[in-house]
């Protein structure tokens, strides 16, 4: 077996999918014509997929109220400050100061325009 995708229930699957593709380099792999309006987004470099959908019978989590440590989408960036500036210009907000862990990884948390936490990470040695 292998991991196929991670799915997020979202109030605006079309809008957030367009934003993620435009600003984070994902591509649309598949669009569902069902009531869920699902979009499967794929990272061209890794093949990792993210499904964004809206199931009317299920609640939408309050992503903006969740601490980023509970759930976040992580994207590798060579220059996290430069990439963060571009995302902020596109409507994201910073959700803290840059940090560094004991392995030398640098990271910075933001939130997309809908409050979903996004982490930019640059790996250490």
N, C-alpha and C positions, 0 to 999 in steps of 0.2 A: 504494500500500500504506500501511498504518498499523499502528502497534504495537497488538496486541490485549491481551496480558497478560504478566506475569512469573510464573513458576511456581517454587514451593519444595517440594522433597521434605521431608516432615516426619513424625516418628513418630506424631503425634496430630493428624491434620487436623481432626477434629471439634472437639476442645478448643481448639486454637489459633485456629481460625476463629471460634468463639464469643467468645473473649477479644478478638480483633481487632475484631469487630463491636461488642461492648459498650464497649470502652475507646478505640477509635480511630475510631469512626463509620462503619466500612465496613458494607455490606449484602450479604446473600447473593444473588447473581445466579443461580447454578445449582448444583445438587448432583448428583453422578454416582452412579449405582447400581452402578458397576463396582467391581472389586476395589481400585482406587486410592482410593476414598472421597473423590474430589476435590470441593473446594468452590471455586467461583469467587466471589470477593469483589469488590465494586465500590465505588469512592469516589463517593458521590452528587454531589459538587460538580464532579468532573473527568471521571468516566466511566472512569478508570484502573482496570484489574482486576488482581487477584492470585489466582493459583491455588495452593491448598494441597492437597497430595495425598501419598499413600504408595504408591509402586510397590514391591511386595514383592521384586522381582528386582533392585532398585537399592539401593545403600547410602544411608543418611541421612547427610548431612554433619554434622560435629561443630561446629555453629554456635557453641557456647559457647567453643570453642578458637580460632575465627577472629578475627583482629583486625577490628574494625568497619570499617576502611578496605577490607577485602576484599569485604564484602557487608553492606549494611544496607538497611532499609526506611526511607525518609525521609518525614516528615509535616510539613507546614507548621503552625506554631502562632504566634498573635500573642504569646502569653506563654509562652515555653518553660519557665520555672521553675514556673509554675502547672500547666501540663499535665504536666510531669515528676512533680510531687508527686502528682497524681491517678493516674498510671500506677504509681508506686512503691506507693501504697496498694492498687493492684489486683494487685500481685505482681511488677512489673518491678523491675529493679535499675539503679542508675546505673552507667555504664561510663566514667566520666571527669568532668572538670569542664567547665563551659560554655566555649565558645571563640568567637572572632570572626575572620573572614578579612579580607583586604584590601579586599573589596567591601562590607564592613560587615554581612555576613550573620552572624547569631548561630546557634550550634548546640549541641546537647547530645546525647550518646550514652547510650542505656540498653540494657538487654537484657530481652526479654519473659521470662515465667516458664520458657521452654524454652531460653533462651540466644540467641535470634535478635536480632541488633543492630537497634535502632530509633533513628533520628536524628530529633530535633525541630529544625526550622530556622525561623528568622524572617529574612526577606530584608531586606537593607539598601537603600539608595537605588538 
